[in-house]
């Protein structure tokens, strides 16, 4: 049942590392050729489409994984529905941004209005690519999924190098190139899906209703989780200013690195669980035990190497970032485990209690930050996150154990688990049932 899972996790993790590396290189090229102002414009435009994607997907990316894994015969209709959703939502977002920016030109600062319009054209295609790529995850077409993601970043890097370094052009042709890249990548997904399975562009209303019902819960959960993950930065900046926020942001960047691997595992385990509901409890428990070991090693390594890494990469002036990082590391550990365990419930239709849990967590986190950050600064922000992540993990783990009549021992790695790791056996062998 789990054959190939470890290989998919490893290949996706390596792909993400490559993508991050190329993104950093492209960012360096942009910064060095366009200067701080040009880099700021590029970042602001990227943030604009990022916000559109974050709040315009309606959770349909999660619905596409779920319904694809649950019933492969629905794939042609999911592809078609994704097309119409992306077109409709994308056009709404495009015209909403257009009207707002045309009426409030000051919101753009020193950004040329034409640059914003060129960037906004990419929104429907970016949304379409996002929805179609998750159908590939549901189909377990992970190789194609990773190759297209890498291709996207390769094109972006080539564009930055070719336009800015070789042709010595400015930001206008680069933005046009990036918009064209988004359109090309969406076509890549569509071509591949058409190649492996015929699809219909007719809107399936019944499936659309089911997708929106499931997706809305995903959407709300992601929104509340995003508030938990990022609201502390805004509150810290409000009370303590940009310097302390800068220190704290370095710590949160390291946390993002810690949870990268478990996020990939959670993404890929969901279709496996949906396809094998009869063994879902055992699969999640086994994956969690493995994660305890793997993520534990990552967290311990961060404790040992975190301070030298911060000083090496960012300079000794950022040494103060290490204390909040130490506080955040246990929270990152629990958050990573929760991300995997909750896929058990997502496979059963994404119950509302998950949404309510993250709503409560967002309110608790914002409240604690608002009360304590004025007095204790970034340490309070870190402790607040640690508390919330721990509470969420305990509740999700308790519900999972109770649903399967397991004891907590089921989530604790056994001597055999450690022995296999120490004997350098592959993760694929470890997961084999």
Beta strands, then each sheet from edge to edge (+ up, - down):
end
